Amino acid sequence: MCLVVDELFKGGSMQAAHKPATQWPLTVFYDHSCTLCRSEMHNIKARDHADVLRLVDASDAQALLPHAPVKPQQDLMALLHARDAAGVWYVGVDAFVVIYKATDMGWVGRILSWPVVHSIASALYPSVARNRYRMPSRWLSNAFEASRQRASNRQAQAVQAEAHWQANRCEAGACELRDHAPTANVAGNQAAAPAGHHEASARPHQPE
């Protein structure tokens, strides 16, 4: 029994061994017309403090054009897809794993990568995806929205704390020095952040 549990918890590293390290940014193709899908992605993006996730509406053929070549739209609509900067595709549960690991909810990705959990989720997810419009999306969407709002509030508080910390350093004549300068890059391979984007905290989350 102990051996089984040990293998379960070590499974994440064994799964990752079959794929090269993710090259950021990660382009996520999701069904924006699905209320549940849209709510989850908005929550995820609010937690993407390193700004490495690029969300694309797979239900809009025009939105897909700038990202060509891509897989057929019907495939992108059937299951969640993500593509990293090196062109590596992640589909279904594997996409959820790498997406969540890019956020401050990396523990979700780690749990999904455990072999037993990954196998169960992979077996169930296609059915969930096919029936996503029939699911009781209101309360799930409300839960995702509440989570997104909490994440946004924490982010705003972190920005205020960083500004206060900087002001105190400047008053002390040391604002040109940084003990823990934040960075928006991830392992040197993230694309430049959009204009107007600023680091949100002194220690922003970095994808795993």
C-alpha positions in Angstrom: 0.0 0.0 0.0 2.8 2.4 0.9 4.5 1.6 -2.4 1.3 2.4 -4.3 0.9 5.8 -2.5 4.6 6.6 -3.1 4.2 5.9 -6.8 1.1 8.0 -6.9 2.8 11.1 -5.5 5.9 10.6 -7.6 3.8 10.3 -10.8 4.1 14.0 -11.7 7.8 13.8 -12.4 7.3 10.6 -14.5 4.6 12.2 -16.6 6.8 15.3 -17.2 9.8 13.2 -18.2 8.0 12.3 -21.5 7.8 16.0 -22.6 10.4 18.7 -23.0 10.3 21.6 -20.6 7.5 24.0 -21.5 8.6 27.0 -23.5 6.7 30.1 -22.6 4.4 31.8 -23.5 1.7 29.3 -23.7 -1.2 29.9 -26.2 -4.5 28.4 -24.8 -7.3 27.6 -27.3 -10.6 27.4 -25.4 -14.3 27.7 -26.1 -15.2 31.2 -25.2 -18.9 30.6 -26.1 -19.1 28.1 -23.2 -20.0 30.0 -20.0 -18.2 27.4 -17.8 -15.1 27.4 -19.9 -15.0 31.1 -20.1 -15.3 31.6 -16.4 -12.6 29.1 -15.6 -10.2 30.7 -18.1 -10.9 34.2 -16.7 -10.1 32.9 -13.2 -6.9 31.2 -14.5 -5.7 34.4 -16.3 -6.3 36.4 -13.2 -3.7 34.1 -11.5 -1.2 34.3 -14.3 1.1 36.7 -12.5 4.0 36.0 -14.8 1.8 36.9 -17.8 2.7 33.7 -19.8 -0.8 32.6 -20.9 -2.3 33.8 -24.1 -6.0 33.0 -24.4 -7.5 32.5 -27.8 -11.2 31.9 -28.5 -11.4 28.7 -30.4 -15.1 29.3 -31.2 -14.2 32.3 -33.4 -12.5 31.2 -36.7 -11.3 34.8 -37.2 -9.5 34.8 -33.8 -7.6 31.6 -34.9 -6.1 33.2 -38.1 -3.2 35.1 -36.4 -2.1 31.8 -34.8 -2.0 29.7 -37.9 -1.0 27.0 -38.5 -3.3 25.4 -35.9 -5.2 22.2 -35.6 -8.7 22.0 -37.2 -11.3 24.2 -35.4 -13.5 21.2 -34.6 -10.5 19.6 -32.8 -9.8 22.8 -30.8 -13.5 22.9 -29.8 -13.7 19.3 -28.8 -11.0 19.4 -26.2 -8.9 22.1 -24.5 -5.7 22.7 -26.4 -2.5 24.6 -25.6 0.6 25.2 -27.6 3.9 26.5 -26.2 6.5 28.8 -27.9 8.4 25.7 -29.3 5.2 24.4 -31.0 4.6 21.6 -28.6 0.9 20.8 -28.2 -0.8 19.8 -24.9 -4.4 18.4 -25.2 -7.1 17.7 -22.7 -5.9 17.0 -19.2 -2.3 17.6 -20.2 -3.3 21.1 -21.2 -4.9 21.7 -17.8 -1.8 20.4 -16.1 0.6 22.9 -17.8 -1.9 25.8 -17.7 -2.5 25.5 -13.9 1.2 25.1 -13.3 1.7 28.6 -14.9 -0.5 30.1 -12.2 -0.5 30.5 -8.4 -2.6 27.3 -8.3 0.2 25.1 -9.4 -1.0 22.5 -6.9 -3.9 21.7 -9.2 -1.6 20.9 -12.0 0.6 18.7 -9.8 -2.5 16.7 -8.6 -3.7 16.2 -12.1 -0.3 14.9 -13.1 -0.4 12.0 -10.6 -0.8 8.8 -12.6 -4.0 7.6 -11.0 -5.7 11.0 -11.0 -4.4 11.7 -14.6 -5.9 8.4 -15.8 -9.3 9.0 -14.2 -9.4 12.6 -15.4 -8.4 11.7 -18.9 -11.2 9.1 -19.1 -13.8 11.5 -17.8 -12.8 14.7 -19.5 -14.0 13.9 -23.0 -17.5 13.2 -21.8 -17.5 16.4 -19.7 -16.3 18.4 -22.7 -19.0 17.0 -24.9 -21.7 17.8 -22.4 -20.3 21.2 -21.2 -23.3 23.1 -22.4 -25.7 20.8 -20.5 -23.8 21.2 -17.2 -25.2 23.4 -14.4 -22.8 26.1 -15.2 -24.3 28.9 -13.1 -23.0 27.9 -9.7 -19.7 26.7 -11.1 -19.3 30.0 -13.0 -20.1 31.9 -9.9 -17.5 30.0 -8.0 -14.9 30.7 -10.7 -15.9 34.4 -10.7 -15.6 34.6 -6.9 -12.2 33.0 -7.1 -11.1 35.4 -9.9 -12.2 38.4 -7.8 -10.3 37.2 -4.8 -7.2 36.7 -6.9 -7.6 40.2 -8.4 -8.0 41.8 -4.9 -4.9 40.0 -3.7 -3.0 41.2 -6.7 -4.2 44.8 -6.2 -3.1 44.6 -2.5 0.3 43.3 -3.6 0.8 46.2 -6.0 -0.1 48.7 -3.2 2.3 46.9 -0.9 5.1 47.1 -3.5 4.4 50.8 -4.1 4.6 51.5 -0.4 7.8 49.5 -0.1 9.3 51.5 -2.9 8.2 54.8 -1.5 9.9 53.9 1.9 13.1 53.0 0.1 13.1 56.2 -1.8 12.6 58.2 1.3 15.6 56.5 2.7 17.6 57.4 -0.4 17.9 53.7 -1.5 15.2 53.5 -4.2 17.8 52.8 -6.9 18.7 49.5 -5.2 16.5 46.4 -5.2 16.9 43.5 -2.8 14.4 41.3 -4.6 13.6 42.9 -8.0 10.6 41.3 -9.6 10.9 40.0 -13.1 8.3 39.3 -15.7 10.4 36.8 -17.7 10.3 33.1 -17.2 13.5 31.2 -17.5 14.7 33.6 -20.2 12.2 32.4 -22.8 9.1 34.4 -22.2 8.0 36.9 -24.8 8.0 40.6 -23.7 5.1 41.7 -21.6 2.5 43.9 -23.2 3.0 47.6 -23.0 1.7 49.0 -19.8 2.2 45.7 -18.0 4.0 46.0 -14.7 5.2 43.5 -12.1 2.4 42.9 -9.6 4.3 42.0 -6.5 7.8 41.8 -5.1 7.9 38.0 -5.7 5.6 37.1 -8.6 4.7 33.5 -9.2 7.0 31.8 -11.8 5.7 28.8 -13.8 7.1 25.5 -12.9 
